[in-house]
Amino acid sequence: MLGSWLRAAGTRTLLGHLVRRSHPLPMAPKRKAAAALSEAAGVNEDSKAAVPQRGKAKATAAAAATNRKAAPAKRVAKAKPPPGPAWDASMRPQPLAAGTPACRILSWNVAGLRALLKKSKETDEGTRDELILTPVALAQKEQADVLCLQEIKLQEDHCADVLKDLGVPEGWHVSWNCSRDKKGYSGTAIISRQAPLSVSCGIGAAEHDGEGRVLTAEFPTFWLVNCYVPNSGAGLKRLEYRVNNWDKDFSAYLKRLEGSKPVVLTGDLNVAPAEIDIHSPKTNLKSAGFTPEERASFADNLIGQGFVDCFRTQYPEAVGYTYWGYRFNARANNKGWRLDHFLVSQELHPSVHECYHLPAVLGSDHCPLGLVVKL
């Protein structure tokens, strides 16, 4: 055993001596040349993997710079011209010369006639700070010959009592068209100093005539049509009926009247025809009264049929509203809509002296508007 151990120990000693004395194997010529080149370039084996990464980063940066240069310049939105001046009474023309024959017409959506008369009574009693005039008192103040009311919200059995509260002077004439399909809803009235030649309710179509929306009075030189156009409603539930049925049939009715004499159309037409006619057009494109469909229908069925928008023709750039919601102090901030109109037949338009608004008259969420037509 001792001999075996000596022989093994000698072998380990010999191997260790050989290892300590050995030299590295010579490098292959090609590898040696590549190493020399790497050393000359300042690159060792551990950093070779980083070279392609740096190159890739430089290429990416270069490509991004190229793309930035090649990308088209962003379009700068043109500044939208500011809306025109706010309409006020100082813009009205000089009154007609004394003695000039003319008819003065007022129109007002009263949003409930009994409610308006109650407010006026509170003014008289001193329990309301606002000055609220009755429609007849307003007509007398403005020296109007005819007064058209919309959204009176009366039933026929209310009319006698309301007539007393209105204070209609003796000799004046009053016509009503109350809603039959729905109580306390819609309705129109015409109050005039002289009795009309004739008066008719509706447009002759059962589909449309149950809500008391149209009242027509014939005068010697024109037809006066007082109208409360159906609202398209919440969720635009009545939009299709409004633009595809009502508007077309109503336009046809006006054209039939026009066959015998010119037409004066007034009332709450429930449409702001253009962006200038609403305080926030971009956010109301899906709101009843300003949808593209309603505005297109107004253009096609009224303006396109030869009727003239008196206010917009007289004041093409003025911002004049006739309706303000009760919320958010809209009226005080003049955030409104122009929903109430006077339109006349083309042949009558040269006789129009002026169309104007009375925004200071309170009592409803709409203000009255007026028309002066030379006779």
Secondary structure, DSSP 8 states (H G I E B T S, - for coil): -HHHHHHHHHHHHHHHHHHHH-------HHHHHHHHHHHHHT--GGGTTHHHHHHHHHHHHHHHHHHHHHS--------------B--GGGS-----TT--EEEEEEEE-S-HHHHHHHHHHHHHT--SS----HHHHHHHTT-SEEEEE-----GGGHHHHHHHHT--TT-EEEEE--SSSTT---EEEEESS--SEEEES-S-TTTGGG--EEEEE-SS-EEEEEE-----GGGTTHHHIIIIIHHHHHHHHHHHHTTS-EEEEEE-----SGGGBS-SGGGTTSTTS-HHHHHHHHHHTGGGTEEEHHHHH-TT-B--SB--SGGGTTTTT--B--EEEEEETTTGGGEEEEEE-TT--SSSB--EEEEEE-
